[in-house]
Amino acid sequence: MHSFIYLLIAIVTLLLVYTKGPFRPRQSPPISVNYHFSRKCNMSCSFCFHTATTSHIESPENAKRGLKLLKEAGMKKCNFAGGEPFLYPKFLGEMIDYCKLTLQLESVSVVSNGSLIKEQFLRQHGRNIDILAISCDSFDEATNIKIGRGSGNQVEKLYEIAFWCQKYNIKFKLNTVVNRFNHLEDMNRQLSALQPFRWKCFQVLIVAGENDSDAALRNAHSLTISDEEFDDFCQRHRGQASLVPEPNRLMARSYLILDEYMRFLDRNGKSPSESILKVGVRDALKAVFWDEQAFLERGGLYDWNKGPCSPDSRELEW
């Protein structure tokens, strides 16, 4: 009997050491990382939550070293964002090719406002891009201009990019921030024509220090909508098979965001981590809160590799 008790005490002690001591269980790997390598942008969206507070951008050598560390830590998908990534086409192209050809990541994606994308870039790097996501908040140019994303031909450019994506076998994705200016809009006709494989609808989000006051570069409080208004927008478009709604409760802490200094950002009110170039991925992740359950709930894992060209893919219904 005593032997059993001693054995039980030993097991409990080992468990306590394993879970609370220096030998902690392995952290969840950073499967999907959003690398915002620059904050600079050529547009001024009123709700932007990653504003141009610095002009820093890592050298290609440092960026590659950080991406390699992430791959070794378990990253399978890297999403390049900004700012506007296509302000730096040479850097972006080099990173895309490195991630796919050298690191052999499952998925490489880019988020852009679309205004600076050229076909030549996709001709050169498109084979290594799985997903190209274009921010599209309205199909009415006046609304886009009011938001701060309008360029006069935003919608026209969107259709051009959709065609290029089909031409170069890139999955075409749309991102829409649902806000005070567009939440009553009906986008069904245009979405049925464009046929994005995934349409992310975000409820406009307030992030401390980025878009939360007049002291910041943006103040998005006038653009916020209620949960009910966001739900109404999603219900109006429930027939779109590509729709993926992201209310604030799922969006705020479910993304692993790496900033221009290769630090993980914490949307839980804490400071950024140290750079992964300085402390490594594991220690950097310890400094931030990542809601893995919310990541899974919002559909963070999906078919993110474009695979081979399909001869049966539908033509765009323009």
BAKOLKE-887396 format. One record per atom (N, C-alpha, C): x, y, z. Coordinates in steps of 0.001 Angstrom, whole numbers, padded with zeros to 6 digits, always signed. Atoms other than C-alpha are relative to their C-alpha. Example, Ala and Ser with C-alpha at 12.3 -4.5 7.8 and 13.67 -1.06 7.14 Angstrom:
BEGIN
+000890-001190+000000+012300-004500+007800+000900+001200+000000-000820-001190-000060+013670-001060+007140-000770+001090+000730
# end
This chain:
BEGIN
+000839-001201+000000+000000+000000+000000+000879+001259+000000-000894-001165-000067+002826+002380+000943+000706+000210-001329-000687-000114+001297+004615+001608-002314-000886+000687-001021+000943-000611+000929+001501+002566-004249-000112+001499+000249+000121-001422-000353+001211+005861-002353+001247+000761-000445-001241-000652+000413+004882+006661-002959+000061+000164-001530+000019-000072+001462+004449+005864-006646-000922+001104-000475+000970-001039+000365+001389+008110-006823+000571+001388+000248-000617-001296-000313+003271+010956-005123+001054+000344-001042-001054-000233+000991+006157+010518-007568-000590+000442-001328+000643-000358+001271+003797+010670-010557-000530+001424+000054+000541-001353-000152+002067+013808-009246+001119+001022-000016-001141-000914-000042+005429+015438-008550+000565+000236-001395-000508-000122+001359+006647+014710-012071-000926+000853-000861+000961-000787+000760+003443+016140-013504+000109+001482+000337-000128-001386-000408+003857+019316-011461+001265+000631-000570-001254-000502+000563+007472+019696-012576-000146+000228-001496+000145-000082+001457+006491+019047-016182-000853+001174-000428+000934-001046+000422+003633+021529-016270+000358+001377+000531-000272-001308-000595+004972+024278-013977+001486+000331+000075-001433-000216-000090+008709+023836-013954+000575+000389-001328-000662-000423+001232+011278+024504-016648-000344-000853-001202+000333+000887+001113+010139+021518-018722-001500+000054-000258+001423-000186+000272+006773+022824-019851-000394-000752-001249+000450+000639+001226+004641+021115-022465+000304+000900-001199-000294-000762+001205+005482+022192-025985-001168+000894-000365+001041-000939+000412+003566+025274-027091-000614-000440-001325+000599+000236+001306+001138+025059-029943+000865+000681-001048-000862-000603+001023+003172+025672-033093-000695+001161-000693+000578-001147+000714+002658+028954-034977-000363-000407-001431+000352+000605+001283+000872+027188-037830-000178+001040-001097+000299-001043+000988-000334+030338-039592+000426+001347+000560-000547-001272-000487+001545+033632-039239-000251+001098-001024+000200-001172+000840+000652+037055-040614+001185+000937+000195-001200-000821-000081+003876+038921-041346-000273+001360-000632+000218-001377+000450+003181+042661-041580+001376+000658-000092-001408-000379+000078+006645+043489-042876+000224+001501-000159-000087-001456+000064+005896+047185-043400-001346+000599+000386+001233-000692-000358+003371+049643-042040-000385+001063-001029+000285-001044+000988+003578+052039-044997-001111-000439-000948+001119+000293+000898+000507+052258-047210-000258+001207-000887+000327-001086+000932-000658+054292-050184-001458+000423+000119+001388-000390-000251-004197+054548-048826-000168+000358+001472+000214-000476-001374-005723+055921-045632-001364-000432+000507+001283+000534-000476-008570+053645-044586-000266+000462+001428+000333-000620-001278-010353+055228-041663+000054-000965+001174+000053+000982-001086-010533+051988-039680+001298-000781+000167-001237+000782+000005-006945+050780-040249+000482-000281+001420-000465+000361-001338-005659+048869-037208+001488-000355+000014-001453+000199+000031-002018+048590-038332+000582+001196-000740-000280-001280+000633-001108+052191-039028+001505+000249-000161-001393-000280+000357+002124+053692-040388+000708+000800+001084-000678-000676-001106+003699+054542-037033+001519-000056-000147-001436+000056+000297+007168+053544-038328+000169-000251-001501-000307+000303+001397+008866+053191-041707+000994-001160-000096-001011+001068-000049+011059+050256-040646-000405-001188-000871+000180+001269+000689+011469+047187-042813+001312-000768+000157-001207+000802-000204+013900+044340-042118+000740-000200-001318-000768+000359+001185+016689+043524-044526-000489-001356-000495+000402+001323+000501+015943+040559-046805+000680-001144+000751-000727+001047-000713+018615+038565-044949-000629-000270+001364+000635+000178-001308+017024+039171-041528-001393-000594-000139+001355+000515+000207+013535+038552-042860+000040-001500-000301-000114+001424+000328+014597+035207-044328+000407-000816+001226-000408+000710-001212+016302+034235-041082-001194-000181+000934+001179+000104-000843+013112+034993-039165-001015-000987-000542+000942+000932+000620+010945+033098-041634+000469-001443+000157-000552+001338-000198+013271+030099-041354-000228-000472+001431+000265+000336-001399+012957+030199-037558-001465-000388+000193+001429+000304-000096+009161+030231-037928-000318-001365-000606+000214+001309+000631+009234+027269-040312+000482-001116+000928-000536+001008-000913+011405+025322-037860-000871-000160+001240+000887+000053-001164+008902+026180-035098-001368-000580-000335+001266+000629+000363+005999+024721-037091-000883+000782-000935+000834-000787+000917+004728+027456-039430-000214-000755-001312+000352+000637+001264+002901+025988-042431-000512+001014-001021+000564-001028+000880+001297+029148-043831+000539+001360+000410-000428-001373-000262+002755+032637-044144-000822+000943-000860+000803-000999+000696+000549+035570-045049+000718+001343+000090-000687-001288+000032+002319+038758-046142-001034+001126-000062+000972-001087-000094+000441+041909-045173+000740+001297+000320-000613-001294-000274+001043+045559-044330-000818+000797+000987-000415-000705+001163+000591+048386-044752-000445-000616-001328+000260+000527+001337+000562+047698-048462+001253-000719-000503-001197+000772+000384+002974+044872-049413+000550+000351-001372-000454-000241+001369+003106+045852-053094+000699+001350-000168-000893-001149+000033+004877+049101-052203+001451-000465-000122-001344+000575+000019+007920+046799-051998-000010-001281-000840+000159+001199+000823+007526+044422-054962+001245-000891-000032-001221+000813+000037+011183+043322-055015+000136-000821+001276-000071+000686-001291+011223+042458-051305-001076-001074+000089+001119+000929-000086+007803+040826-051486+000232-001221-000879-000244+001116+000912+008682+038715-054508+001082-000933+000516-001096+000811-000545+011919+037550-052886-000473-000845+001170+000502+000747-001160+010116+036539-049693-000976-001104-000428+000955+000994+000506+007338+034739-051587+000757-001209-000545-000753+001096+000608+009826+032692-053590+000793-000782+001049-000763+000667-001066+011929+031942-050497-000902-000931+000816+000917+000810-000818+008931+030699-048522-000454-001263-000723+000531+001144+000736+007690+028406-051257+001112-000923-000497-001034+000818+000623+010901+027215-052926+001031-000519+000991-001031+000409-000959+013378+027118-050033-000611-000620+001249+000629+000532-001220+011191+026680-046949-001074-001033-000313+001035+000940+000454+008577+024733-048939-001221+000008+000929+001210-000141-000803+005669+026088-046903-001205-000526-000763+001230+000481+000629+002254+024614-047550-000718+001118-000727+000784-001093+000578+000757+028013-048250+000714+001334+000165-000519-001366-000024+001982+031486-049126-001099+000907-000544+001074-000891+000425-000557+034296-049325+000406+001452+000201-000255-001434-000089-000626+038068-049709-001336+000712+000131+001175-000865-000123-003189+040656-048582+000368+001381-000509-000311-001274+000641-003328+043844-050620-001266+000803-000235+001153-000798+000425-005582+046774-051431-000180-000063-001520+000151+000268+001429-004948+045829-055065+000486+001079-000932-000253-001137+000886-004034+049248-056395+001339-000068-000721-001353+000001+000570-000357+048491-057103+000390-001333-000628-000317+001317+000558-000566+044915-058351+000103+000095-001520-000212+000031+001451+000803+044417-061848+000062-001442-000476+000007+001359+000525+000393+041378-064060+001415-000571-000078-001372+000467+000102+004162+041158-064542+000457-000673+001298-000367+000583-001296+004572+040454-060810-000587-001403+000135+000654+001306-000108+002069+037597-060939+000564-000971-001029-000630+000854+001000+003659+036278-064109+001318-000570+000530-001313+000403-000512+007002+036129-062289-000095-000840+001268+000045+000644-001323+005935+034999-058801-001280-000786+000262+001313+000602-000242+002387+033685-059204+000041-001486+000286-000073+001452-000228+003463+030034-059251+000271-000311+001466-000329+000209-001414+004611+030500-055639-000988+000667+000947+001056-000610-000818+001487+032333-054434-001219-000917-000010+001189+000842-000081-001330+030138-053194-001273+000839+000024+001201-000820-000200-003768+032898-052217+000362+001473-000130-000119-001452+000064-004091+036551-053169-001317+000580+000505+001194-000579-000618-006534+038406-050909-000030+001498-000262+000157-001423+000304-007832+041797-052015-001048+000603+000928+000937-000701-000873-009465+044228-049619-001030+000729-000843+001106-000590+000769-012854+045218-051001-001133+000299+000970+001016-000367-000985-015170+047143-048701-001306+000442-000623+001229-000424+000666-017667+048320-051277+000176-000123-001510-000015-000018+001459-018594+048011-054939-000496+001336-000522+000364-001373+000355-019554+051683-054917+001219+000877+000254-001235-000779-000135-016577+053960-055574-000150+001149+000998+000210-001112-000935-018122+056814-053581+000164-000466+001439-000143+000556-001348-018288+054582-050515+001462-000304+000293-001428+000279-000189-014689+053429-051011+000779+001282+000280-000680-001290-000208-013547+057043-051233-000309+000535+001391+000397-000455-001334-015482+057873-048074+000772-000760+001084-000732+000836-000954-013764+055001-046259+001481+000367+000014-001417-000325+000107-010349+056134-047500+000764-000989-000840-000639+001011+000829-009661+053182-049794-000211+000287-001487+000344-000240+001398-011037+054631-052998+001140+000584-000810-001025-000524+000899-008780+055298-055954-000617+000470-001309+000682-000371+001233-011388+056043-058607-000268-001185-000897+000214+001200+000815-011003+052624-060223+000197-001267+000830-000197+001122-000917-010910+050331-057190-000754-001248-000448+000838+001139+000395-013753+048122-058430+000486-000570-001323-000506+000446+001293-012450+047966-061997+001278-000820+000176-001261+000695-000259-009013+046918-060704-000253-001360+000639+000334+001257-000672-010610+044222-058556-000335-001098-001005+000366+000983+001017-012102+042464-061574+001219-000409-000826-001218+000304+000749-008763+042704-063386+000866-000998+000769-000806+000892-000829-006958+041032-060480-000631-001391+000076+000689+001299-000027-009595+038287-060292+000313-000790-001267-000332+000658+001267-008919+037526-063963+001438-000511+000010-001402+000423-000066-005153+037413-063379+000163-001218+000914-000099+001136-000917-005614+035054-060440-000421-001293-000696+000435+001177+000744-007538+032661-062652+001052-000396-001041-000995+000246+001041-004910+033006-065375+001258-000664+000552-001252+000507-000570-001979+032229-063051-000231-001008+001129+000327+001059-000964-003751+029613-060900+000295+000411+001441-000113-000512-001361-003887+031681-057711-001405+000059+000586+001316-000083-000639-006781+031354-055283-000317+001465+000304+000419-001391-000150-008670+034647-055303-000907+000130+001222+000720-000175-001261-009906+035841-051933-000372+001473+000164+000399-001371-000304-011787+038938-050793-000064+000192+001513+000143-000405-001399-011588+040721-047434-000853+001256+000050+000874-001167-000145-014339+043124-046406-000103+000379+001464+000202-000517-001354-014393+045286-043286-001397+000622+000041+001380-000486-000081-018054+045782-042413-000039+001129+001023-000072-001195-000844-018459+049278-041001-001227+000890-000227+001148-000906+000046-020824+052240-040668-000365+000409-001425+000260-000482+001349-020470+053184-044363-000516-001072-000956+000362+001043+000974-021116+049796-045994-000895-001101+000536+000696+001144-000601-023097+047613-043604-001398-000235-000580+001312+000180+000628-026355+048178-045528+000102-000419-001467-000200+000303+001418-024846+047340-048926-000320-001465-000302+000250+001359+000494-025963+044268-050905+001031-000296-001087-001096+000312+000907-022922+042731-052611-000194-001322-000740+000216+001347+000526-024486+039479-053776+000268-000114-001498-000162+000101+001453-024517+040223-057499+001476-000013-000386-001416-000080+000344-020842+041191-057663+000763-001231+000501-000680+001170-000542-019743+038315-055445-000281-001246-000836+000342+001141+000848-021585+035810-057600+000777+000039-001308-000774-000135+001235-019717+037196-060609+001480-000269+000239-001428+000120-000279-016262+037317-058990+000395-001400+000484-000220+001364-000481-016541+033891-057330+001289-000155+000817-001168+000228-000858-013887+034277-054600-000119-001367+000674+000078+001299-000670-012962+030960-053046-000245+000192+001493+000198-000306-001420-013117+032672-049636-000256+001500+000119+000352-001400-000210-014751+035927-048542-000060+000255+001500-000063-000290-001428-013713+037137-045096-000695+001325+000266+000703-001217-000407-016090+039657-043538+000346+000301+001450-000439-000394-001334-014590+041439-040535-000901+001100+000546+000662-001109-000678-016541+043531-038082+001087+001005+000383-001035-001003-000246-014603+046806-037812+000424-000062+001468-000566+000271-001319-012286+046460-034817+000792+001207+000502-000786-001051-000631-010879+049051-032406+001203-000641+000687-001240+000523-000592-007248+048374-031462+000719+001146+000698-000626-001047-000809-005611+050380-028691+001314+000463-000611-001225-000587+000507-002924+052753-029915+000095+000066-001514-000045+000024+001465-003740+052186-033589-001125+000829-000613+001150-000701+000595-007261+053453-034353-001047+000349+001043+000936-000128-001113-008792+054211-030980-000242+001424+000491+000194-001364-000493-008532+057990-030574+000584+001005-000981-000573-001055+000838-007640+061314-032147+001503+000135+000217-001435-000031-000260-004210+060915-030568+000743-001012-000860-000595+000992+000888-003590+057905-032823-000118+000485-001446+000092-000398+001408-003189+058056-036603-001398-000178-000555+001376+000230+000437-006749+056771-036996-000916-000004+001225+001028+000115-001033-009928+057064-034963-001220-000624-000654+001041+000758+000692-012388+054397-036061-001300-000097+000780+001204+000136-000820-015002+054885-033358-001272+000387-000761+001191-000418+000748-017367+056634-035783-000415-001035-001040+000301+001016+001007-017236+053580-038082-000486-001318+000600+000387+001267-000626-018094+050890-035542-001487-000274-000193+001393+000443+000115-021314+048902-035843-000290-000986+001117+000398+000936-001056-023264+046773-033424+000124-001438-000499-000022+001419+000363-023129+042991-033354-001213-000347-000857+001229+000268+000757-026696+042986-034654+000121+000506-001440-000186-000537+001355-025792+045194-037633+000960-000875-000799-000926+000906+000676-022868+042923-038446-000711-001292-000390+000745+001231+000289-025122+039860-038209-000973+000207-001151+000930-000295+001094-027662+041529-040515+000728-000012-001350-000786-000003+001236-024949+042093-043132+000313-001436-000424-000343+001395+000313-023885+038456-042914-001226-000789-000439+001240+000681+000389-027476+037233-043111-000416+000375-001424+000348-000460+001345-028025+039318-046255+000821-000741-001057-000903+000666+000942-025143+037407-047858+000198-001478+000336-000165+001390-000450-025712+033985-046314-000002-000997-001154+000014+000898+001149-026227+032494-049779+001356-000139-000673-001341+000080+000577-022558+033092-050629+000784-001116+000704-000701+001149-000600-020759+029794-050071+001378+000380+000516-001355-000410-000391-017453+031653-049680+000039+000821+001286+000072-000906-001147-018657+033769-046725+000605-000615+001259-000586+000381-001289-016544+033535-043546-000092+001227+000910+000156-001172-000867-017824+036000-040908+001012-000016+001147-000907-000125-001139-015414+037296-038275-000420+001174+000870+000365-001049-000957-017067+039262-035466+001194+000325+000892-001108-000446-000853-014873+041113-032983+000480-001072+000967-000388+000976-001030-014912+038275-030451+000945-001059-000557-000889+000984+000601-013137+035975-032920+001262+000644-000566-001103-000635+000712-010891+038489-034637+001101+000498+000925-000932-000775-000821-009235+040280-031735+001268-000745+000384-001170+000688-000561-006911+037562-030394+000305-001314-000693-000158+001306+000647-007010+034730-032911+001041+000012-001114-001013-000102+001043-004272+035986-035254+001388+000104+000624-001403-000186-000359-000526+035541-034831+000565+001038-000955-000462-001115+000830+000724+038889-036097+001447+000313+000335-001416-000346-000111+004415+039466-036671+000183+001375-000618-000087-001361+000521+005251+043138-037059+001302+000225-000777-001127-000345+000866+007926+044953-039048+001358-000261+000658-001226+000343-000723+010533+044233-036329+000081-001505+000301+000103+001445-000239+009591+040530-036368-000296-000297+001464+000507+000211-001348+007876+040832-032984-001454-000456-000106+001411+000367-000051+004592+039127-032149-000759+001106+000724+000855-001001-000639+001882+041670-031388-001026-000684+000881+000988+000541-000928-000474+041098-028474-001200+000922+000025+001219-000812-000002-004026+042359-028969-000748-000123+001322+000604+000142-001322-004709+041567-025290+000435+001141+000908-000375-001164-000788-003359+044930-024191+001439-000013+000488-001389+000082-000430+000239+043822-023652+000926+000560-001074-001004-000472+000950+003415+045076-025279+000389-001119-000957-000467+001051+000917+004881+043254-028288+001068-000866+000658-001073+000868-000458+007233+040359-027740+001346+000588-000419-001310-000297+000575+010963+040622-028297+000017-000549-001422-000110+000505+001365+011999+040047-031896+000401-001470+000017-000376+001413+000089+012190+036404-032878+001457-000122-000455-001407+000009+000385+015595+037312-034342+000906+000068+001220-000794-000174-001221+016765+038078-030803-000201-001144+000985+000273+000992-001051+015031+035514-028564-000513-001328-000534+000551+001221+000558+013718+032888-030962-001519-000006+000053+001451+000042+000118+010138+031917-031749-000651-000430+001305+000621+000548-001204+009397+029906-028605-000122+001045+001109+000045-000997-001063+010320+032651-026139-000855+001202-000392+000838-001119+000441+008639+035334-028248-001477-000332+000173+001396+000403-000138+005395+033365-028236-000468+000007+001450+000367+000009-001416+005471+033126-024435-000473+001368+000464+000298-001366-000438+005123+036908-024234-001356+000502-000470+001272-000475+000548+001808+037127-026118-001095-001041+000215+001141+000894-000131-001664+035660-025902-000576-000281-001379+000610+000415+001257-002884+033690-028902-001137-000951+000328+001178+000818-000279-006421+032295-028684-000141-001054-001088+000007+001052+001007-005949+029037-030536-001414-000517-000263+001365+000473+000179-009567+028009-029926-000788+000925-000927+000660-000966+000885-010825+031212-031564+000545-000113-001420-000611+000216+001312-008381+030598-034423-000689-001144-000724+000675+001148+000603-010007+027217-035029-001465+000305-000272+001427-000308+000142-013537+028566-034519-000267+000889-001210+000206-000874+001163-013082+031232-037204+000435-000660-001305-000377+000709+001213-011929+028586-039660+001411+000289-000443-001382-000320+000316-008225+029367-039443+000723-001100-000770-000547+001114+000768-007421+025922-040831-000959-000310-001139+000864+000251+001156-008749+025430-044355+000879-000441-001163-000730+000447+001185-007732+024337-047837+000780+001174-000579-000735-001207+000355-005013+026947-048240+001095-000222-001038-000953+000266+001077-002877+025290-050903-000762-000085-001309+000767-000065+001243-003939+025966-054474+000009-001305-000775-000048+001271+000707-002855+022553-055740+000206+000208-001485-000191-000119+001441-002575+021811-059448-001153+000718-000666+001067-000653+000778-004530+023700-062075-001110-000990-000292+001138+000858+000304-007997+022328-062570-000607+000407-001329+000563-000360+001303-009206+022196-066176-001496+000240+000044+001455-000139-000095-012790+022160-064929-000427+001251+000765+000374-001183-000765-012611+025460-063029-000923+000889-000819+000987-000819+000704-015504+027764-063842+000606+001322-000464-000399-001325+000450-015019+030906-065828-000676+001056+000859+000616-001080-000730-015680+034175-064094-001262+000465-000723+001302-000318+000579-019269+035194-064641-000169+001495-000162+000074-001445+000217-018714+038722-065902-000898+000304-001186
# end
